[in-house]
Amino acid sequence: MSRQLLLAAGLVLGGLGYLALAWYVWRYRRSAGGRGLFAILLAVFVWTTAYALELTCRTVAAAEVWNTIKFLGVVSLPPALLSFSLEYTGRRGLGRRGVAVFGVVPVATIVSLLVPATRDLIHTYPAALRDGGVLDQAPVPLNGPLFWVQAAYNYGIALSALGLIVVQLSRIGRLYRRQAALVTVTALVPLIANIVYNAGLLGGPGALDPLPFLFTVLTVVLVWGFFRLRLLDLVPVARDAVLEQMADGVLVLDALDRVVDANPVAAGLLGMSTPKLIGRYVTDLLPQVASVLGQLEVGGPPVRGDVRLAVAPGDTRDLAVTLTMLVTGNGPAGRLLLLHDVTERQQAQLRLHDLLAEQTRVADTLQAGLRQTTLPQVDGIQMAVRSLASTDGARVSGDFWDVHRVFGGDWAFVLGDVAGKGVEAAALTALARYTVRTLSAEGRTPVQVLEQLNRAVLDDVSERFCTLVYGRIDGADLLKNTALVAAEPAEPTLPITGFSTLGNVSREVPTSVHLTLVLGGHPRPLVRRRDGLIEQVGEPGMALGLVGRVEVRERGVRLESGDVLLACTDGVTEARRGSEQFGEERLAEVLASCAAGLLGRTGVTAAHLLAEAVADRVVDAVSEWASRRDDIAVLVIAVP
């Protein structure tokens, strides 16, 4: 077998290899440049296979057929290469118009070869070969005058396509110089070899064209490079569309933490152009990032930190930085530093903080104006009051209390709860508190006070309602130790389940206080007697602000020495742990068990300690038990 036949067999096998590579590339055709690379492989397959069969020919007529078919691959390869480079560099492909424009010369070349009258303008065979019949080896044509026109056209397209790829890769820093060198060398070597061959510098007539053989190396290296080195991945293919258009700054660092690439946002933040950033140590640009660099470990998660950058005198930018390790098959290759400008967010947070602080101050001032910060001293009793905000964090509560003088010199107290929270609830709270004060000063009875307040709440535009307990302290009777005070039949008491009541008995006390209570939809107060027994006092009534006429009734209660009264808002009994409420039973248990050491003790000091202890214990018990609760307020009256 002759040398030409052996080479032809090799080229046929190579052509089959190109088909296999084309099938492999077709699977990745959605990658940038994938379709263009597929077209290149098909063109090379046609060129190589046809040239292999041309080498097996022993007549000019047969050689002309395969030479023409070979030119289908020859003229298709440059446009395919251009299409690939356009796709790969993120530009639009040739499109129909581009194919039409760049297809003029290839079509003209093929037509010239098909027409016998113009065939010799491209390739011509010497007359000696045409008249020689069957030859000993494949006839080799000579280049016609138009051959160099189409050759120059093809070389120009190929060099332009190669230039697009090399420029794109070289623009994105040192990280991809290996890829740029690979593409440049593998494309230039076959191109130069073909130019040398066509110029007749590889020998006289009969010399073999080295380009189809070099195509084998070219395509294998290209396919391996683009998929093994991931040249068809998003980076660097769509670098301009992704990296350079990112809203955040990006710095690519080498193993020595020098900048090898940067996008325009990073360059703008650092105040210099991208070329001037390349090669600079990142710690020279951002000294504060040194602590973040030291925290990143190979295989570890990204490290985050905060950096303040002075961009101009008096102008600083707050940056949130994220550092990620770049790892290849050979180990760490560098680091990626992401710079997110959070200056506006930080400033917004500061403004929000100042606004919240101002709102808190206003809310606290408003709340202080709705409640007494210090209770007045009322002869014959000791009082304590506590409140606790709801678990939802509302600053302005609807709970309120007030202790004030009434007409005639006696005292009254009110503990209330306005539905809702916020400014509207605060307005109704102020209305309720000062309306009660005014009506008390006019000498209205407790029932009249609630009736008039009901009308005022109904007239309020907020359409809210409130509940409250109002108590008139009718007088503190300082009695002798031997005095006997009988419980009044007109003041019935109702026992809490599990606790007994004193009943109507006489008891010897040093002091007693008579209260007149009226309830407007409010929880009934509890009384713990001196000997530890618990009672509910007052008669339930309607909430205020719902209907035009409310049903409320006065009930008298006598507190004797050592007794303590507990009034609280419904936030206490309705506090929840899951679906369970704190409830009246648990509240009675807390009252019965607290300050056990003061049980039965009398005197001003004991009464003061008892009132404080009960108020603290109730608030603590609810806070510790409940997972979700409303505002709570507690008012305690203890008799010395």
ABEGO torsion letter per residue (X at the ends): XBAAAAAAAAAAAAAAAAAAAAAAAAAAAABBGAAAAAAAAAAAAAAAAAAAAAAABABAAAAAAAAAAAAAAAAAAAAAAAAAAAAAAGBBBAEAAAAAAAAAAAAAAAAAAABAAAAAAABBBBAAAAAAEBBABBBBBBBBAAAAAAAAAAAAAAAAAAAAAAAAAAAAEAAAAAAAAAAAAAAAAAAAAAAAAAAGAAEBBGBBBAAAAAAAAAAAAAAAAAAAAGAABAOAAAAAAAAAABABBBBBBBAAGBBABBBAAAAAAAGBBAAAABGBBAAAABAAAAAAAAABBBGBBBBBBBBBBBABBGBBBBBBBBBBBBBBAAEBAEBBBBBBBAAAAAAAAAAAAAAAAAAAAAAAAAAAAABBABBBBBBGBBBBBBBBBBAAGBABBABBBBBBBBBGGBBBBBBBBBBEBEAAAAAAAAAAAAAAAAAAAAGBBAAAAAAAAAAAAAABAAGBBBBBBBBBBAEBBBBBAABBBBBBAABBBBBBBGBBBAEBBBBBBABBBBBBBBBBGBBBBBBBBAAGBBBBBEBBBBBBGABABBBBBBBBBBBBBGBBBBBBBAAAAABBBEABBAEAAAAAAAAAABGAAABGBBEAAAAAAAAAAAAAAAAAAAAAABABBBBBBBBBBBBX
